[in-house]
């Protein structure tokens, strides 16, 4: 919801959506005839791959490209590998997708029947890094971070979204159980949960330190939670992990609890679909399911030049294909009609100052964007606080010139990191 004051110089107020209580459960989607798994590693033609077309895979089997590979995926079904190939991510980095054709005749992976599921971070990092909710195992196992506080994102971080609220209310018991497991693994001092202050639904939050967040965007973003509730203001370029804080989705805790309860990893991801008219649908789909299957399930027609957004409208990203798969950290899919998509432009900044007034981090965005447009990333960081941006997207929302400021900033941070890594 958007609230704008009568006074022209005041800031527009964006508010978070509360849980849609009319959606009491998620509709379960059947496993499709083909699944696509995304692996964050580039194909190296000089190496011998461990997998190939025609290979049989078992449900729960760990798949990686090469013997010395670190990234992996877990096959959510038993079946056959149809093939794998390269694709480019948001910033042009090469990664790999693996196509799997399910086959019910293939047995589940015996590994899970024979394995004693150890309640250790090492075991989770080795085998459970791809469970629904995307548990941040690389962060939790990183020796450079001393994680003392875990924050569960019970309050969704983008407007229009309510998947996290749904998980917290529908699976509260499992979430509490997963939190206990994770706290024991990490030896964290405390585990907190963000909850919208106006949430009317009841949930069991035993063992959590409850952080009641405002309904005004962007109060639930990690940097804002750190500042407003934990008393820790991040310095430019710093992340919560630097201060000993790790943010975890509630679905990751639910998946963790279910895995240890059943002795097998789980692969059904809860996703909220918002159609062109703003109507919401809740679905439970197997990781790797093409999002086209979700559209078909709810009779959502996708036309040429319609926009499909993965995530919320402020911080999400557009995908160019209906074949994009469901992935562990996918919570929301929004479809925008081609006739109502906000136009972006390559116009020059008009110096209206709206972006500066609305920025919660006080970044001089109107000056910053000039350096980003000129590819002067180091200068943008040194002179105009590129690394202070919390990536809320408010600057792009209010920009009168319709400059894609949020995208410029994300690209700028990526290029800055690349420059420093290659220095």
N, C-alpha and C positions, 0 to 999 in steps of 0.2 A: 504494500500500500504506500502511496506517495502523498504527503501532506506538504503544501506550499503556503507560506505565510502571505498575508496581504501586502506586507511591506517588501518592496522590490529588492532591497539590499540584504535581506535576511536569507539564511540558508534553507533550501528545500529539505524536508525531513522524510527520509525513507524508513519505513518500519518493517520489521520481520513479520512473516505470516505465522500465526499460531496453528497448532496441530488441527488438521481437518478430521474431526471426530466421526464424520459420515463414512470414512473409509476404515472400517473396523479390522479388516484383514487384507492380506496381499494375495492376489490371484496367482496360483501356481501355473507356470508355463511349462509345457512339455519340452523335453530335450529335443532340439531340432536335428535335422539330418546332417548338419555340419557345424563344427565349432571352430572358432578362431582364437588362438592364444597368442598374446603379445609378449615378446621376450626382449628385454632391453640389452641386447648384444648384437653387434654387427656380424654378418656372415664373413668368414675369412676363407677364401678359396684355397689358401695354402695349407689349411689344416684339414684333417680327416674328421668329418662330423660323426657324432655318436648316434644320430638318428637320421632316418631317410624315408622316402616314400615307400609305402607298403609295410613298414614296421608295425607290428602289433603293440599296443600299449594297454596297460591295465589301469583301472580306476585308482587314482591316488598315486600313480607312478610319477617319479621326479624326472623331468625332461630338461636336459641342457645340451648345448650345441657341441662342446668340446670337453675333453678330459680336464683341462685346466680352467674351465669356465666357472665363474661364480654365479651369475644370474641363472635362474631356473624358473620353470613353471611346473605345476602339478596337473596332470591330465584329469579333468573332472568326470571323465567317462572311460569305460573300456571301449576300445575300437582300434582303428587303423590310421596311421599318419598318411594323409593324402598328399602332403607336400609342405614346403616352407620356402619363404622368399623374403627379400628385404622390403622395408617400407621406411618412410621418413617421418619423424615426430614433428612437434610444433615448430622446432627451430632447425629442422633440416638434418638432425642427427640420424644416422642409420640405425635401425633396429630390425628385428625379425618377427614375422608372424608364422605360426604353425597351424595348419589345417588338420583337423581330426574328424574322421567319420565314425560315429558311435556304432558299436556292435555288441548287442546284449549277450551274444554267445561267448564273449571273452570274459574270463573271470576277473574278479577284483585283484588288486595287487596284494600278494601274500605278505609283503613287507609289513603291512599294517596289522595283519593278524598275528604276526610273530614279534612285532616290535613293542617293547615296553615304553610307553609314551612318557619320557622323562619331563618333569616340570622344571626345565632349565631353559635359559635364554638361548643357549647353544643349540639345543634340540629344536626349538621354535625357529631359529634362524635357518637351520639346515632343512627343515621339512614343512614349516607352516608359514612361510613368508608370502604365500599367495592366497590365504584364506579371505573370505568376504570381509570387507571393512579395512583391508590393507593394514594390518598391524605393522607399525614402523620398526621392524626388527633390526634394520641396519643402524638406526639411531640408538636403539636400546642396547645393542651389543658393541657400539663404538667406544673404544677405550678413551677417546678424547672427551667424552661427555660423562659427567657424574650426575646421572638422573636421580633427583631426590623427590621430585613432585611429578605426578602424572595427572593430567587434566583430561577428562572425558568430555567430548563435545556433544553434550545433550541438547544444547541450543544450536540450531543450524547456523552456518556461517554466511549464508547468502539469503537475500530476500526471495520470496515465493516458495522456498524449500521447507519441507517439514519431515523429511525421512528420518533424521536423527531423533526427533521428538517421538515419531511413531515407534522406532525400535526401543526407545527407553520405556515407553508405556506398555507395548505389546510383549516385550521380552525382558521385563525388569528383573525377574529372578535369575535368568541366565546371565544378564549383564552384571549383576552383583557377584555371581559365582566366578565369572571371568575376571572381574576386577580383583578378587581375592587371589586367584591363580597368578595374575600378572604382578600384583604387589609382592607376593612371596618370591617370585622369580627375580624381580629387580631390586628387592630390599628397599623400595622407596619409602620415604618417611610418611608420605600422605598421598591419598588419591582423591582428587576433587572432581566435581562434575558441574558443568555449566547448565543452568536451567532457566528458561525464559521466566521473567518475573510475573507475567500475566498468564502462564500456562495453567489451565483449569483442570487438566487431567491429573489423576493421582498416580504416583509411582513409588515403589519401594526403593529408597535410597540409603539403606542401611550400610554403614561403613564409609560413605562418601562425605567429604566436606562440600556442602552445596554452595555454589556461587550463583546468585540470582542476577541474571544479566538484563540490561535494559532492552526495550523493544525497538530502540533506535539503531539503525544501521550506521556504522559497522562495529557495534559494541561487542560482538561475539568473536571477532577475529582474534587470533592468538596474541598479537601485539597489544590489542586493547584489553584483553583479559589479564595479561601480564601486568599492565599498568594500573588498571582500575581495581583489580581484585587481589593480585599477588604482590603489589607494591614494588614491581621490578620493571623499570623503564629500559627498553632495549636501546643500546647505542647503535649508531649507523652501521649497517652491515652485519649486525649480530642477529642470531636466531634464538628462540626460546631454549634450545638445547644447550647453548653456551651458558645459560643461567641455571642449568640443572632441571629444566622443565620440558616434559614431552607431552604433546597433545595426541590423543587416541580417540578414534571413533567408537561409539557404543556398539556398532555391529561387529567390530573387531573383537570386543570382549565377549559378545554373544557367540561368535564363531569359535573362539578359543574354548569357552565352556562346553560347547556342543562337541568339539573334537575330543576333549579329554573325557567327556561323559560317555561317548559312543565308541571311542577307540579308533575313529576314522576321521579324516579331514572332511569338511563340508564345503560345498561349492555353490549353494543357492544364494544368490545376491538379491537383496530387496532394493527396488528402484521405484521412484515416483515419476510418472509421466504426466506432463502438463501439455494439453493439446492447444490448438490455435485459439480456442475460445476461452482458455484459462481453466478448463475442467481438469481435475486431477484423477489419476488412476494409480493404483498400487499393484505392483507385480513382483513375483519371486521367480527369478530366471537363473538358469545355470550359467556360471562364468564361461564366456566364450560364445554365448548366444548372440547372433546378429540382432541389432536393435530393430531391424525391419520386422522381426517376429513379434516384437512388443507392439509395434504400430499395427500390425495385422490383427493381433489379439483384441485390440480395442477399436478397430475400424478407423484408425487415424490415417487419412490420405495425405501422402507426401507428393507435392507437385514440384515441377522444375522451378528452381530459384527460391523455394521455401528454405528457411534456415533451421538447422537442427543444432541445438546447443547442449553440450554435455556439462552439467553443473547449473549454477544459477545465472541470472541475467547480468549480474555485476562482475563476477569473477570466472564465469564459465568460458568454454571455448567452442567454436563452431566446428563441426565435422563435415567433411565434404561427401560422405557416403553413408547410406542407410545400412551398409554392411559392417559398420563399426561394431566391434563386439562389446558385450558387457564385461567390464573389468572390475577387479576387487575394490577400487575406490570410487566407483560410479554410484552416485546417489540419486541424481535427478537428470531427466531429459526434458528439454523444452522445445516445442515446435512453434516457430513463428511463420505466419503467412507472408508470402513474398510481397504483398501489397502494404504491409504495416511494418516492415523491417526498417528501423531507424537508419537513415543514410549517413555514411561516413564520407569524408572528403580529404583532398590534399590541399585544402585552402591554408593560407598562412594564418597564424595566430592573430586575433583582432585585439588582444590586450584588454579584454573585458574584465579580467581579474576574478572571474567566477571560480576557476580551478584553485586559485590561491586561497580564497575565502572559505572554501568548503573542505580543504585538505586537513584531515585530523592530525597529520604529522608536520604541518606548517612548511611543506616543501614549496618552493617558488616554481610551480609547474610551468608557468608561462615562459620562464627563462630556461628551465631544464629541457623542455621539448626542442628548443632551437639547437641545442648541442646534440641531442639524440638524433635529430633529423640530419645533422652533419656528420654522424658517426663518431663524434668526439666523446667516447664513453668515459675515459679516465677523467677528462675535464668535467664532464657532467657529474661525476661522483665527487670530485674535489671541490668544485665551486657551487654546485646547486643541489646537493643532498640527494642524489639518485638513490643511495643505499638507505636513506631514511624512509622511503616510501613503503607503506604497509600493504600495497596492492589491493586497495578496496574498490577501485574503479570509479569513485565519485567524481574525479576530475573529468573523465570522459563523459560521464552522464550529464554534466552541466555545461560542457564546452559548446559555445555558440557557433564556433567555426566547424563543429563536427569532426574534429581531429581525433583519431584513435589513440588517445593519450595512454590509456592503460596498456595497449599492445606495444606502443613505443617503449614504455618503461620496462615491461617484461623482457622485451628483446634487448634493451640496453643492459639490464642486469645480466642476462645470459652472455652477451658479448663481453661485458666487463670481466666476468668470471673466466671466460675462455682466454682473454688477453693475459690475465694474471697466471693462469695455469701454464700458459706457453712462454711466460717470461723467463 
